[in-house]
Amino acid sequence: MIAMERLYRSLAGFLDRFTQAAEQYDNQAWHDSIKLQETIDDYSAFITNEDNQRLWSELKPEDARQLHSLSPLLRDTSARCVAIMEKIRALRLLNGGADRNEYFQNIEASIEREFGSFAVERDDKVLLIGSGAFPMTPLLIAKRTGAEAIGIDIDREAVELGKRVVDRLGPDLPIRLEHLPLGQLQEIDSITHIIISSTVSVKYELLDWLADAARPDVIVAMRYGNGLKALFNYPMEPVDDRKWQLAETTVRPGHVFDVALYRKALAQVSAGRE
């Protein structure tokens, strides 16, 4: 009971902080963002803390019910604040400021081995679904591998800021950002690697659509969070094993999300070749 009360107080406090930050944000307030950054950093540290994860996993179902009721709202609000913070970081960069936000350092470290044993090479083409306003993944992939990187997002403002960030940090890199939904991407059958952001709520619906649309040998990296991490990321879901096989799972202690790698099921690959 004490553990539940402790977790509930902490999570309710974070929800209040996130809600206030989201309500106060406007596009002219990017220079006054210390509280928002501190909230994201504090929440990242709370979510990745092993003691907190253990307490969460040990809660009895009857004790956890009240805590789990916070999950959807807290996840959605924190995801919105992360999107806001990406815009703030982009604006700060474009206006000549520096940024050493801990959350982004955590994400950048997570990108290092995104595809596990399915490494990206120069001739590959990588798609990020949910590229945001500060497209770190396309920038890092294009810079380190030379592969073409495409980012899509349904947030028009984020895409426009992202394009300006790419122009500033990697004008000669093979990166393209588009404001469109996945279903409108014309070259989907030429994409070799796909990353789906952890804050994309419909990511498993997109994975199901990709079973028919993507090339047979495509690798999909699904960013997710289970357990306590599900309060900051959308969790893993079961898939139709006639369409997809779970090839690898990388659980990363100390990182805000984990990664599940999917390959097309053999039956799906055979059907695609007929």
N, C-alpha and C positions, 0 to 999 in steps of 0.2 A: 504493500500500500504506500509506503514511504517513497519507494522508487517511482511508482506511478504518479504520485503527487509532485515529485521533483521534476519528472519529465513534462508533466502537463503544464506546470508553471513556466518552465523554460520555453516550451513550444508556444504557449499562449502569448508569452512576452515577445517572441519573434514574430508571431502573426501580427501583433499590434504594431511593432516597428515596421514591418513590411507594408502594412496597410497605410500607415501614415506616410511612408516614403512614396508609395505609388500615388496617393492622393495629392501630394505636394509637388510632384514633378511637373515641369513644363520645359519646353525646348530652350528657354532662355536661362534656365537655372543650372546649367551644366557645371559652372565654376564653383557652385556651393554644394558639393556632393559628399562631403566627408562622412556625414552620418549614414548615408546610404552605403558607402563603401565599407564602413565599419560593421554595419548590419550584415552584409553579405559575407564578409570575412569571418565574423563571429559565428554565423550560421554554418559556414563551411567547416569551421573547426569543431562545432558541436556535432554535426552530422558524421564527421570522420573520426570522432573520438571513440576509441575501442570500448571504453567503459560504458559510454552511452549506448553503443550498439549492443553490448552484452545485456544491459538492463532492458532494452527494447525487446530483444529476442526471448528473454526469460519471463516476460509479463504473462500472466494467466489470461485466457480469453475474456473472462468477466471483468478483469481489471483493465484490459487494453481497449475495451469498447469505446470509452470516452476519448482516449488518445487517438484512436483510428478515425474518429469523427472529425478531427482537425485536419487529417491528411489531405483531402482534396483541395480545401481552401488554402492551406498553407503551401502546398505544392504549386498551385496556380498563381498565388500572389508572389511567392518567391521567384517563380519563373518570369513573371512580368517585371519584377525588379531587376533581375539579371539582364533582361532585354533593355531596360532603361539604362542600366549601368554600362552596357556595351555602347549605347549611343553617347553617353557621357564620355566614355573613354575615347571614342572616335572624335568627338568634338574637342576634347582636350588636346589630342594629338594634332588635329588640324589647325588648332589655334596656338600651337607652339609649346604646349605644356607637357610635363612628364607624368608618367603613371607607373606605379609599382604595386598595383593592387594584388593582394595575396590570392584572391580567387582566381584571377587570370593566370598567375604563376602556376597554380594547381592544375588548371586546365591545360596549359602548355606542356606541363610535364606528362599529363595523361595522353597527349597526342603522340608522344615519342614512339610508342609501339602499338599504334591504333589497330593494325591489321595482323598482329601476331606473326605467324609463320607465312602469311600471305602478303609478302612485302610488295610495296608499290615501286615500280621501275619507270624509267624515263618514257617508255612507249605506252604507258598506261594512261587512262583517263579517269579521273576521280570526281565524283559528285558528292557534295555536301548538301543535305536537305535541312534547312534551317540555319542559314549561314550567318544571320544577324548583322549588326552594324559594324562589328570589328572582326572580320573574317580571318581569325588566326589560323584555322586549319588549312584553308586553301593557301595562305601565305607560306606556312611551314612546309606543306607538302611540295608545292611548286619550287620553293627555294632549295630544299634538300634533295629532291629526287629529279627535278626537271620535268615531271609529269604535268600534263594539262589538268587544271583544277577548275571545276565549275561549282558555283554556289547558287542556290535558289532559296527564296524566302517570300512569304506572302505579305510581309511588312514592307511597303514601298519606301517609307522613310529609312528603314534599316538598310535596304539595298542601296539607296542613293548615298548614304553615308559610307557604306562598305566600299563602294566604287572609289570614293575619294580617298579612303584609307589605303586601298591598293595602289592608287596613283601615287600616293606619297611614299609608301614603303616598298612597293615592288612593281614599278611601272613597266619593267621589261619582262616580268614573269608571265608565264602562260596561264593567266587567271581570267575568268569571266563570271560576272555576277548577274543574275536575272531575277526580275520580280515576276514570278509566275508559279503556279502550282505544278506538282510533279507531272500530272497528266498532260501538261502542255509542252513538256520538254521534248523537242523533236528528235534529238539524238540519243534517246535512252538506250537504244539497242547497241550503241558503241561504247557505253560506259563499262569499265572493267571493275571498278571499286566504288561502293556507295557507303557513305556515312550518314546515319540518321541521328540527329541531335536528341539528347535525352529529354529535352523539354518540348518535343513535338508530341502532342497528345494522341495523334492518330497514327503513330508510327507503325503499328502492326497492321492497320488497314492498308497503309502504303506498301508494306512488305508483301501483303497478299496480292496487291495489284501488280507488283514487280514480278511475281511468279510467271506471269504471261508476257509482260512487256520487256523485261531485261534479257540480256544475252545469257546463254546457258552456263557460261563459266563465271558469271558475276560473283563477287564477294561482297556481302553486306555486313557492315559493322554497325550493330545496334547499340547505342549508348543507353544505359538503363541504370536504375537503382532499386534494389530490393531492401526489405527490412527498413531500418531507419533512413537509409538513403532514398527510399521511395517518397520521403517527405520533401525531397529536392529534385527528384527525377521521376519520370513515369516508369513503372516497373516492367520487368520481363513478363511476357504472356506466352501461353502455349501456341504452337504453330501447327498447321496442317502438315503432317509428315509426308504426305503425298506431294507436297510442293517444296518444302524447305527442310534442310537438315542442320542441326546445330553443330558446327564444326569445332568451335573452340569457345571457351568462356574465360575471360580474364577478370578475376576479382582483385581489386587493387586497394589494399588497406592504405588509408591516408589520402585517397583520392575521392573526389565528390561523386564520380560515377564509375561504373564498371562497363565492360564491353562484351557483347555476345556476337560471334561471327557466324553468319549463315551462308550455306551454299545450297544451290538447287538440288532437290532430291533427284535420284537417278531416273525415276519415272518421268519427272518433269523435264529433265535434260533430253531424254530420248524423244519425248513428245515434241519438244522444240526443234529437234533436228529432222523430224519427218516432213 
